[in-house]
Amino acid sequence: MTCFLIFSIYSWGKEGLAKVDLLTILGTALALAMDAFAVATAVAAGLPDWTARHTFRLAWHFGLFQAMMPIIGWFGGSALLPFMAAIDHWVAFTLLALLGLRMIWQARHPKDPSQDFDPTRGWSLVILSVATSIDAFAVGVSLGLIAISIWIPSLIIGLVTLVVTYLGTRVGRRAGHYLGQWAERIGGVVLIGIGTRILLQHLMGIE
């Protein structure tokens, strides 16, 4: 879906249009935000003591990174694209799989609640933010190649991701309420599944 939208933007620009309509930008933003939604749902389901601060940290950082990646791609992406295209899926898979395994391990080895693993803090939050926003880099590259201003699209992409992430946390909290003590384990498995799907999409050309 994301690759199709990127191709559509690029093809449209080559025909001489200097702008992309709002519907295309929103469609691209929603496609990019789907991984953030799934990860937010898994993380929210797996943390027992979820608060508004968890929601804010996750939504803010996912939205921020999703907005920043197209800008990075727009300014310097043409030189980095071959390198990024070769490793981005492996990076996303590795990061999500490691965090998923840590959530599963945490669930199987409970300890002092004050030391519980919290994916919405520190490097874990940065890792999740990067893993869910890598595809947005290619969107920035595409817009840069056809000389379309990046500022409005990146803002929309970031805001859509922020809202979608918030919705994901709401769904996750409801799921966590019903799943109980299994929620963290299932959340870890979901993160590994998301990483695996990203990897297979790139290796096998699945859209």
C-alpha positions in Angstrom: 0.0 0.0 0.0 2.7 2.4 1.0 4.9 1.6 -2.0 1.9 2.1 -4.3 1.2 5.5 -2.9 4.9 6.5 -3.2 4.9 5.3 -6.9 1.7 7.3 -7.5 3.2 10.5 -6.1 6.3 10.0 -8.1 4.5 9.3 -11.4 2.2 12.2 -10.9 5.1 14.6 -10.3 6.9 13.4 -13.4 3.8 14.4 -15.4 4.5 18.0 -14.4 2.2 18.6 -11.5 3.9 20.6 -8.8 1.6 19.6 -5.9 0.0 16.6 -4.4 -3.7 16.9 -3.3 -4.8 16.5 0.3 -6.5 13.2 -0.3 -3.2 11.6 -1.6 -1.3 13.0 1.4 -3.9 11.7 3.8 -3.9 8.3 2.2 -0.1 8.1 2.4 -0.2 9.3 6.0 -2.8 6.6 7.0 -0.8 3.9 5.2 2.4 4.9 7.0 0.5 5.1 10.4 -0.7 1.5 10.3 2.4 0.0 11.9 2.3 2.7 14.6 -1.3 1.7 15.3 -0.4 -2.0 15.6 2.6 -1.3 17.8 0.7 1.1 20.0 -2.1 -1.5 20.5 0.4 -4.2 21.5 2.3 -2.0 23.9 -0.8 -0.6 25.6 -2.2 -4.1 26.0 1.0 -5.3 27.6 1.4 -2.6 30.2 -0.8 -3.2 33.2 -0.6 0.3 34.8 -1.3 2.5 31.7 -1.7 6.2 32.3 -2.2 9.3 30.2 1.5 9.9 30.3 2.2 6.6 28.5 -0.3 7.6 25.9 1.2 11.1 25.4 4.8 9.7 25.2 3.9 7.1 22.6 1.7 9.3 20.5 4.0 12.3 20.6 7.2 10.4 19.7 5.5 8.2 17.0 4.1 11.4 15.4 7.3 13.3 15.8 9.5 10.6 14.2 7.0 10.0 11.4 7.1 13.7 10.6 10.9 13.9 10.8 11.7 10.9 8.5 10.1 12.4 5.3 12.1 15.6 6.0 15.3 13.7 6.4 14.5 11.8 3.2 13.6 15.0 1.3 16.9 16.7 2.2 19.4 13.9 1.9 17.5 10.9 0.8 18.7 10.5 -2.8 22.2 9.6 -1.6 21.1 7.4 1.3 18.2 5.7 -0.5 20.2 2.7 -1.9 21.7 2.1 1.6 18.4 2.5 3.4 16.5 0.3 1.0 18.9 -2.5 1.6 18.7 -2.5 5.4 15.5 -0.7 6.5 13.4 -3.9 6.7 16.1 -5.7 8.6 16.5 -2.8 11.1 12.7 -2.7 11.7 12.5 -6.4 12.2 15.4 -6.6 14.5 14.3 -3.7 16.7 10.7 -4.9 17.0 11.7 -8.5 17.6 14.1 -7.6 20.3 11.5 -5.5 22.1 8.9 -8.2 21.6 11.2 -10.8 23.1 11.9 -8.6 26.1 8.2 -8.1 26.7 7.7 -11.9 26.7 10.7 -12.4 29.0 9.4 -9.8 31.4 6.0 -11.5 31.5 7.5 -14.8 32.3 9.9 -13.5 34.9 7.9 -11.0 37.1 9.8 -8.9 39.5 9.6 -5.7 41.5 6.9 -3.6 39.8 9.1 -0.5 40.1 11.6 -2.3 37.8 9.1 -3.4 35.2 10.0 -2.9 31.5 8.3 0.1 30.0 8.6 0.4 26.2 7.3 4.1 26.4 10.5 5.3 28.1 14.1 5.8 27.1 15.8 3.9 24.3 13.0 1.5 24.0 10.7 4.4 23.0 13.3 5.7 20.5 13.7 2.2 19.0 9.9 1.8 18.5 9.7 5.3 17.0 12.4 4.6 14.5 11.1 1.1 13.6 7.6 2.4 12.9 8.7 5.4 10.8 11.4 4.0 8.5 9.0 3.8 5.5 8.3 7.5 5.8 11.9 8.1 4.8 11.1 6.8 1.3 8.1 9.1 1.0 10.4 12.1 1.7 12.8 10.9 -1.0 10.0 10.6 -3.6 8.7 14.1 -2.8 12.2 15.5 -3.0 12.8 13.9 -6.5 9.7 15.7 -7.9 10.5 19.0 -6.1 7.3 19.0 -3.9 7.6 21.0 -0.7 7.9 18.6 2.3 6.7 20.8 5.1 2.9 20.4 4.8 3.0 16.7 3.9 5.4 15.9 6.8 3.1 17.9 9.2 0.0 15.9 8.1 1.9 12.6 8.3 3.0 13.4 11.8 -0.5 14.5 13.0 -2.2 11.5 11.4 0.2 9.2 13.1 -0.2 10.9 16.4 -4.0 10.5 16.2 -3.8 6.9 15.0 -1.3 6.0 17.7 -3.7 7.4 20.3 -6.5 5.3 18.9 -4.2 2.3 19.0 -3.5 2.8 22.7 -7.3 3.0 23.4 -7.8 -0.3 21.6 -4.8 -1.8 23.4 -6.1 -0.9 26.8 -9.5 -2.5 26.1 -7.7 -5.6 24.9 -5.4 -5.7 27.9 -8.4 -5.5 30.3 -9.8 -8.8 28.8 -6.5 -10.5 28.3 -5.3 -10.0 31.8 -1.9 -11.6 32.7 -1.5 -12.8 29.1 -1.6 -9.3 27.7 2.1 -8.6 27.9 3.1 -11.9 26.3 0.6 -11.4 23.5 1.8 -7.9 23.0 5.4 -9.2 22.6 4.3 -11.7 20.1 2.4 -9.0 18.2 5.6 -6.9 18.0 7.6 -9.8 16.7 4.8 -10.5 14.2 4.8 -6.9 12.9 8.6 -7.0 12.5 8.3 -10.3 10.6 5.5 -8.9 8.3 7.7 -5.9 7.5 10.6 -8.1 6.7 8.6 -10.5 4.5 7.0 -7.6 2.6 10.4 -6.3 1.5 12.0 -9.7 0.9 9.1 -11.2 -1.0 7.6 -8.1 -2.6 4.3 -8.5 -0.6 2.1 -5.4 -0.5 
